[in-house]
Amino acid sequence: MQRGRQTRLIRCAVAAGTALVLVSAPGAAARTSATTTAEGSDAGWSAADEEVLRTYVADTWTSFDAMVDPATGLPADNIGGDLSEASRSGYTSPTNIGAYMWSTIVARDTGLIGRREATQRLSRTLATVGDLERHDDSGMFYNWYDEATGEKLTTWPLDGNPVEPFLSSVDNGWLATALLLVENADPRLRQEARALRLSMDFGFYYDPAAKADVGLIRGGFWDEEPSGCSTLDNYSDRGPDVYYTCHHYGAFNTEPRMASYLGIMAGQIPAEHYFGPWRTFPNTCDWSWTEQRANGAWETHRGVEVFQGTYSYRGMELVPTWGGSMFEALMVPLFVPEDEWGPDSWGVNHPLTVQAQIEHGMDEAGYGYWGFSPSNNPAGGYREYGVDGIGIEPAGYSSDQERTLVDDGYSGCREGSAAPQEYGDGVVTPHASFLALRYAPQEALVNLDNLRTDFDAYGPGGFYDAIAVKSGQVSHRYLSLDQGMIMAALGNALTGDRLRDNVSRGRMQAVLQPVMAEETFGSGPRP
């Protein structure tokens, strides 16, 4: 339940070596975070802040322990807030399975479980994954399985509706990421994890003719004709044609780039594909359906014409995501050090994404809290949330239940509309703050503490999935995907980036770092 602080605005000021003080609106009590002067860990946290982070990781791991079926080692997609076995969802996905595997490594590396237990858990999961039905020619996994049996779903357990088995490029990307992590982080499971990963061909998704200079990846495919839109083709030399989605992933700063990275690393997709997806679409009237006219100019990288576009938002220029959400931009750098390998691109853009999220929640919308990303809807179901102004999609992800959107128009091509005068019931998801932990650590910790203090936002498995901050309505469920992002962020924070180092070392670094280092985004403070 919210405790009477719905309307206050909070601004953060950090002074080196002192407590972080929050200056509130009149009538609201100021709050402070843990001081930064106490001796901290090797990861650079103060002792007090590390204690908070360790509480969060321990409680979040409890939710995974409850979600996992002990016989199969597969996690449920979600579970009720009381963590009862009866409240498991009855289905899981490749992303959920990957999230459980990397969370198990985090639990081991942060001392929550021993090495033997971690290996036993992962071995059980890998054995089940190896027996899952999948598409033989590509090695890819279907999107939905029963977590208790491992059977591919053809009927949805919630309502009995038929399921058309689909093979998603994004979801298989996150499973392959976890397999790569296990391969590098647990020598006893290296061969098993590696064999599964190498059997997955991301080139199956890569359409070389999707753009004039270089191809794009499809959203996925069906191996039987679906009821909706599809296109019959096969980008591999193995097996019969499949039914691809009618869309490609054309925007760059979105989560599908992880699948692209894995395909490039494996030599299944050419390195030039890195420059294929749009940073923004070109700023001509042909693209006036997008959120705003971008600023930028054309460059050439490895023979590929790249429009180095940015969007303007509150004094910043940044490369937008598709919907303006946090996880589109910041899930990938949990595993790949884009900010280090691309210091003039991602290294500038990722902190700006966090700053934009903070300014939207605290100033533009005035919620008093921030962190907008797809999550459970506190009113029921699942919904995309984001900051509309930093998303390409014009009818994009809103930050509130009322779907309040902005439309600045497209200069010289179409008129916009007046800016919103107010926002409604903003929905904040805690996993977004954890994704920001690397780029705005104290602001993220304070935001999380405020959510925990002001709402019924925390349970036996850590933070519940989402909070509507005006009404105080809370989604009392835990999602594998969102809990997995929290575990990954905390694992990196508490172990000095051991998680992402284990994913990104070796061939991934050798292939991708030189490509990322070539590029400079137009991101930065507005001139």
HUTA-V525623 format. One record per backbone hydrogen bond with DSSP energy under -0.5 kcal/mol. CO is the residue of the C=O (numbers start at 0). NH is the residue of the N-H. Records with the same first field share a line. If there is no record, write none. Layout:
BEGIN
CO->NH  NH
END
This chain:
BEGIN
4->7
8->24
10->22
12->14  20
13->15
14->17
18->20
19->32
20->12  22
21->23
22->10
24->27
30->21
40->43
44->40
45->49
46->50
47->51
48->52
49->53
50->54
51->55
52->56
53->57
54->58
55->59
56->60
57->61
58->62
59->62  63
60->64
61->65
62->66
63->67
66->75
67->69
68->72
73->68
76->479
77->88
78->477
79->82
83->86
84->87
90->76
91->144
92->96
93->97
94->98
95->99
96->100
97->101
98->102
99->103
100->104
101->105
102->106
103->107
104->108
105->109
106->111  112
107->110
113->117
114->118
115->119
116->120
117->121
118->122
119->123
120->124
121->125
122->126
123->127
124->128
125->129
126->130
127->130  131
128->131
132->141
133->135
134->138
137->200
139->134
143->152
144->91  146
145->148  149
150->145
153->162
155->158  159
160->155
162->164
164->222
165->142  167
166->220
167->171
168->172
169->173
170->174
171->175
172->176
173->177
174->178
175->179
176->180
177->181
178->182
179->183
180->184
181->185
185->188
186->189
188->192
189->193
190->194
191->195
192->196
193->197
194->198
196->199
198->200
199->201
200->203
201->204
202->205
203->234
204->206  217
205->207
206->209  215
215->206
216->248
218->168  169
219->244
220->166
221->242
230->243
232->241
241->232  243
242->221
243->230
246->218
247->249
249->277
251->253
253->256
254->257
255->258  259
256->260
257->261
258->262
259->263
260->264
261->265
262->267  268
263->266
269->272
270->273
271->274
272->275  276
277->251
279->278
281->283
283->286
284->287
286->289
294->309
296->307
298->305
300->303
303->300
305->298  307
306->278  279  308
307->296
309->294
310->317
312->315
314->525
315->312
316->523
317->310  319
320->391
321->392
322->396
323->386
324->328
325->329
326->330
330->333
331->334  335
335->337
336->339  340
337->341
339->342
341->344  346
343->520
344->347  348
345->349
347->351
348->352
349->353
350->354
351->355
352->356
353->357
354->358
355->359
356->360
357->361
358->362  363
359->364  365
360->366  367
370->428
371->325
374->382
375->377
376->379
380->376
382->374
385->387
386->389
387->390
389->320
391->290
392->395
395->397
397->385
398->426
399->402
402->404
403->398
406->416
409->412  413
413->409
423->425
424->400
425->427  468
427->466
428->431  432
429->432  433
430->434
431->435
433->436
435->438  439
439->443
440->444
441->445
442->446
443->447
444->448
445->449
446->450
447->451
448->452
449->453
450->454
453->2
454->456
456->463
458->461
461->458
465->474
466->427  468
467->471
472->467
473->475
474->464  465  476
475->80
476->464
477->78
478->482
479->483
480->484
481->485
482->486
483->487
484->488
485->489
486->490
487->491
488->492
489->493
490->494
491->495  496
496->500
497->501
498->502
499->503
500->504
503->508
504->507
505->509
506->510
507->511
508->512
510->514
511->515
512->516
513->517
514->517
515->518
523->316
END
